[in-house]
Amino acid sequence: MTTRILIVRTSSLGDLVHMLPAISDIARHVPDAQIDWIAEEAFAEIPSWHPAVNEVIRVAHRRWRKRWWSAASRSERAALRATLDARHYHIVLDMQALMKSIWLVRQTHGERHGLDWKSAREPLASLFYQVRHRVAFWQPAVTRQRTLAAATFGYTVEGPPDFGLHALTQGVAIEDAAIIMPSASRDDKLWPADDWQQVFDELQSRGLGLRLLAGNEAEHARAQDLIAGRAHAEVLPRMSLREVAGQLARARLMVGLDSGLTHLSAGLGRPTIGIYKASTPVRTPLQGAAYTASLGERGRAPDAKTVLGAVAQALADAPGSL
């Protein structure tokens, strides 16, 4: 008999990447599972890449909240309510445990599972679940999500995380290029330009071209300033998530600030170095099949020497290393 499962995890990009190994675990331990996933429209491509996900139900909370009472927003929310009302799931698993996810959970039909009062970031969310699970808070996000899924479906977490992104990397030829993510959603995450220059010098001395990612005009201008005067260095145009994933899959390695795309690189199995300055890697370290380094700490960025050491290790460990 098919077990119909609805996953509620709407955002953000990195959080959805962290969810993917839990989906692989569910598919392996619940072989008759049919998994749907509610995700924010901007990130809906991420769950769609996992072969075990049947359907992605898109929401647009980020867009709706800007014009909550507009006719268009109300119409879209009514369509979402109708979609959820027409579906009956055996298990509705809220992997977010926030009040904004509860708004969605309450529109679903099925046994509702989530974190208990002591485990949830917003404890009030736990009051809306029929089954509550205790998951230790201070552990890596990937482990935390896998543990919650295991508790819900009654199995034990085993083996390294499988992100289920093989279709994006299978048969891809690795190019002599490094992807750089020098921008972040907050200025307090930025790393000094002089440190970036030392990393760029090292990468280019090893024959790697530089491809910088930028998501908006300000980030594009900052990236252009960082590579001014350098040959074999470019700022990539704004691309879809799939196009960015293609760039990451082909890269020799990635060096980036703590961002969703840096976590995606690790999930794709590429050697990845993350620079943490305004957040802690204790809860969100990079995890993947290839070499990863999560460097720095909240209020204490790694210096260039530390990052250069990780670059050397990543390239030494990579297949076909330089």
N, C-alpha and C positions, 0 to 999 in steps of 0.2 A: 504494500500500500504506500502511496506517495505521502511523504510528510511535508506539508506546506509550511514554509518558514518565511517570516518577514524580518529582515534586519533593519533597524532604525539607527542610522549614523549619517547625518547630513553633511557635516563639514568637520574640519577644513581639509585641504589637500593632503597634508602630512598625516592627519588622523585617519583618513580613508586608506592611505597606503598601509598604515599600521594595522588596519583591520584585515587586510587580505590573507595573512596566514591563518587567521581564525576561520575564514571561509574555506580554505583548503582543508583544515582539520575537520570541519563539519561535513564536508563532502566525502572525506575519507571514512569517517566513523558513522555517518548516517547515509548509507548508499542510496536510499530512495528519496533523498532530500530534493525538494524543489525550492530554491532560494530566490526570493525577491528582496530588493534593497531600496530603501528610501534615501535619496541623496540630493544635495543641493545641485541645481542645474549647472553651475559653473564647474563642478567636479564630477559630474555624472559619468564621464568617460572612464574614470578610475575603476569603479566596480564593474563596468561593462566589459573590461578587459579580462576579468576572471572567468574561466570557462564554466565554473560551477554556478554562476549567477544567471538565473533565468530571465529576470526583468528588472530594470532600474526604474523606479517610480520617482520622477523628478519633482522637486519642490523649489520654490523661488523665494524663500523667506527673506534673504538679503535684499532682494528687489522689492518684495511686497511691503516690507516695513517702511520703505521710503514713501510709499503712497498706499497705505494700508486700506483706506476707505474708497479708493478710486474704483470705478466700475470694472476696469480690466482686472485689478487685483482680486476684487470680490468674486468675479466670474471664474478666475483660475482656481481660487480656493474652493469654490463650490464644486468645480470639476474634480478636484482632488478628493473632497469628501465623498463624492459619488463613487469614485474609483475604489476608495478604501471600504466604503459601505457595502460594495458588491462582492468583496472578497472575504473569505473565511480561512484563517490560518490555524494550524495546530499550535504553533509557537510564534509569538511576537517578541523578539529580543531587542531591547533598547540597549545599545552599546554606548550611548552617549550620556545618559543619566543627567540631563539638564532639563529645566522647565520648558525650554523651547522644543525639546524632543517629546516631552510629555504631551504637548499640544497635539502632536501627531499620533502618539500611542493611544490616546483616548478616542481617536477616530477609527481605530482598528478593531477587528473581531478575531479573538484568539486568546490563548493563555499568555498573559503578559509577564515576561521575565526581565529582571534588571538587577542592578546593584542594591545592596542593603544600605541602611542609614549611615553606617560607619564607612562604607566604601565609596559612596557617590560624592562627586565634587559638589553637587547641590543636593544635600540630604533629603529635602522635601520631595524630590523626584521619586524616591523609593516608596513613598506612600501610595503611588498609583500602580504598583506592580502586584500581581497575584502571587508571584514567586520571587523571592529576593535572595541574592547570593553574596556571600562575603568574599571579597578579593582584596588582598593587601594593596594599599595605595602606592607606597614607594617602591615600585618595581617598574621595569621598562614597559612602555605602552604596548608593545607587541605581545609581551608575556601576559600582561594584564588582560588584554582582549582574548587571547587564546585560553586563559584560565576561566574567564567568564563563560565563554562558549562551551568549554569542557564541563563546567558545573551545570550548565543548562541541559546539555544532552547526555550527560552521564558517562563520560569517557575520561581518560587521563592524557594530558599533553605529553607528546613524545616527539623527539627528533628536532632538528633545526627548523626554523620557520620557512615555509614554502609560500612565496608571494603569488604564485599562479600566473606569472607574467611571461611565461616561456614563449608564447606566440609572438611577443614583441622582440625577442632576442634570438630566436632560433634562426640559424643560417646567416646572421648579420656579420659582416666583415668589420673587424676593428680597424679604425683609422688612426693615424698619428696625430691625434688632436686631444686637447684637454678642454673640457667644458668648465667654465668658471661662472659661479653665481655670486657676484659681489654686492648684490642688492638684497634688501629685506623689507618687510612691511613696516618696520620701525627703525628710525635712525640710530637708536641705541644699540642695534645689532651690528652696525657697520664696523668694518675693520680698517685700520689706517692704510692710506694709499702707499706709503713707503714699504709696508710689509707686503702688500700685494706685488709691488715691483720686484721684490726679492724672489717671490714665488714665480713670477712670470719669467724672470731671468733664468731660474733653474729649469723650468719646464722647456723653455725655448733652447737652452743649451743641450737638452736631451732630444732635440729635433721635433718637438711637439708644437703644432700650431695652437693658437688660443682662440676659443670661441666663447664669447661672453653672452650671458642671458640677460635680458632686460624686459620688464613687463609694462613699462609706461615711459612717457617722454622724459621724465626726470631721471629714471633709472638708466635710460638709454644715454642721456647726456653724461651721467656720472661714469658709465662704462667707457664711453668714448674718450673721456679725459684720462682714464686709467691706462689706455693702450695708445695714447697719442704718440706718434713717431715710431711705433713698432711695426715691423714687417710681420707677415704671417699671423696677424691678429685681427679679429673682426668682432663687431657686435651683431649678433644674430637678430633678424627682424622678429617682430612679435609673431608667435605661432600658436597653433592649437596645442592642446596637451599631447595629442598623439604625435604631432610633429616634434615637440620637445622630447618626448620619450624616444623617438627615433634617433635624435641627436645624441641623447644620453647612451643609448644602446650601442652606438658606434664608437664612442669615445674611449681612448686609452684609460682615462680616469677623469674624475670630477673633483674639483675643490670648490666648496661653496659655504656660504653662511648657513646657519640653522634655518632652513626653509623647507617647504613641502617638496620642492623639486630636488633638493639634496637627498631627502629621504626616498624619493622615487628612484633616484640613481642607485642608491644602495639596494632597494627592492628589486631593481632590474639586474642585480648581480654584477654591477660595475664597481671597480675600486673607487672608493669615495671617502673624501676627507671633509669633515664638518667642523666649522669654526663657530664656537659658542661664546657669546659675550653677554647677552641679556637673558639667558635661560640656562637651565641646568641639563646636562646630558644624562643625569641619573634616571630621569623618567622618560626621556625621548632620545636615547642613543641611536645612532645609525646601526641598522642591522641588515645583513644581506649575505649572499653566498660568497662574495669576494671580500677582499681586504677592506675594512672600514676603520676610521679613526674619528672619535668624537672628542674634540680638543677644546679646552677652556672650561669656563664655569661662569655662572651669573656674577657680573661685576669684575671678572678677571679673564680677559681674552688671552689666547695663546700668543706667544711671540712668534716671529717669523722663523726662528731657528727650530722651534718645535714643529711647525707646519712643514718645513723643509725636510725634517727627519721622517715625517709621515709620508711625504711625497716619495722619498727614496725607497721606503719600505713598500709602498703601494706598487711602484713600478718594478721592484725586484720580485714581488710575489705574483705579478700579473702574467698570464700566459703570453708568450712571445714578447717578454719584457725587453726593454731597451738596454 
